[in-house]
Amino acid sequence: MTSTLEPTTTALPPLKLGALAVDPAVVLAPMAGITNPAFRTLCREFGAGLYVCEMITTRALVERNEKTLRMVRATTDEADAFSVQLYGVDPATVGRAVEMLVDEGVAGTRPAHIDLNFGCPVPKVTRKGGGSALPWRRVLFGDIVRSAVRAARDVPVTVKTRIGIDPDHVTYLDAGRIAQDEGAAAITLHGRTADQLYSGTADWSPIARLVESVDIPVLGNGDIWEADDALRMVAETGCAGVVIGRGCLGRPWLFGDLAAAFTGRPERALPTMAEVAAIMHRHATLLAAEHGERHGCADFRKHVAWYLKGFSVGSDVRRALAMVSGLDELAGLLARIPDQPYPVAVLGAPRGRTSPPRPVALPEGWLADRDDPRPPSGAELEVSGG
Ligand SMILES: Cc1cc2nc3c(=O)[nH]c(=O)nc-3n(C[C@H](O)[C@H](O)[C@H](O)COP(=O)(O)O)c2cc1C
């Protein structure tokens, strides 16, 4: 199941976020609809690091929305490392949500880390001034970070953002400085502007520039498809850790590769089809335990194509897997796929979202006054991650 690629000696020291040591300094990126407890458990089984939960809307949390409360749940192995990403545009609401998590511990678990989402490029979020649109309003941005940091007390708060809205409205350097001044423990930078969505190639040079500009740790994000990309990002940018999103879709074992790479070990996993089938079944079983068999299997369907990318699978089996609704059915279908070596041609290839660029939808007059401290209205309703 493993192959030995180029030997490497790059090691990265553990990332310190307050009292939390992230070792290796590898973080599963928050991904709405993906990084639920089942997926985090699965990824953690392959390697250590930090695994951020799906984005949680602060308004929904303070209103104790039932679905949201179900989403803010630690896995059994996350007692000391539960990591929550929050989305919000109103300093008071964000503060209340953080207070609620830190003081009460939702579902009995207190987070060990809180991340704030200032990177979402989805139009329904930016149109309301949220996500990647927000750092442009630098006073409001600082107020939100300050409110979260105060309410979090000893729990480290980090910020996740993009380069800016578009090439003419770059925000990351101001965001880094403000986040640092307001007490953020680290900042993650995705090397794209919001208008790029997921198109083209991430530009890592702003990550290097941010590393030079702030004293808090900078985590690099964008287009790490293999462990060796992560080593390259660290070497090229000097970042203190890496954040992995799409690269682990259908490849949770990437965290094992990353753990190996950052301790200087050269082995990389190349699971056979039979081994991938076992991991798929494990993933679906974890989802079924969380949501019930029918819903869990329905949720698993979105992962099927990612797991099977590059493998030779009959079209009838692929079709049936895309409609799977039970664990035994899944096992039966997977057994029909002939065992075969890992399709190395897919290594390093992008997976998941690759949406083309699009101008960013913003609220009327959003760009006019960077120092307007007022939260945009109605921006917290019905958002999803990105
Ligand atoms: C399906 C999906 C959902 C995402 N949801 C979130 C989210 O809720 N919060 C967030 O900050 N970023 C979100 N992102 C962005 C990722 O965290 C990450 O920044 C981005 O995918 C770039 O990293 P990558 O090239 O490693 O994928 C999402 C990305 C994807 C593909």
The ligand as an ORCA input file, in Angstrom:
! r2SCAN-3c Opt
* xyz 0 1
  C     -16.738     21.719     -0.880
  C     -15.964     22.831     -0.233
  C     -16.480     23.464      0.883
  C     -15.761     24.492      1.505
  N     -16.254     25.069      2.639
  C     -15.499     25.987      3.308
  C     -15.929     26.536      4.545
  O     -16.990     26.193      5.058
  N     -15.124     27.442      5.162
  C     -13.947     27.857      4.605
  O     -13.236     28.683      5.195
  N     -13.518     27.368      3.436
  C     -14.252     26.437      2.788
  N     -13.786     25.899      1.627
  C     -12.475     26.326      1.130
  C     -11.367     25.395      1.643
  O     -11.302     25.429      3.051
  C      -9.997     25.780      1.066
  O      -9.673     27.080      1.496
  C      -9.993     25.766     -0.451
  O     -10.610     24.605     -0.950
  C      -8.562     25.870     -0.991
  O      -7.776     24.821     -0.512
  P      -7.467     23.511     -1.398
  O      -6.822     23.970     -2.674
  O      -6.569     22.681     -0.543
  O      -8.784     22.858     -1.684
  C     -14.505     24.898      0.974
  C     -14.008     24.265     -0.166
  C     -14.701     23.243     -0.765
  C     -14.107     22.567     -1.971
*
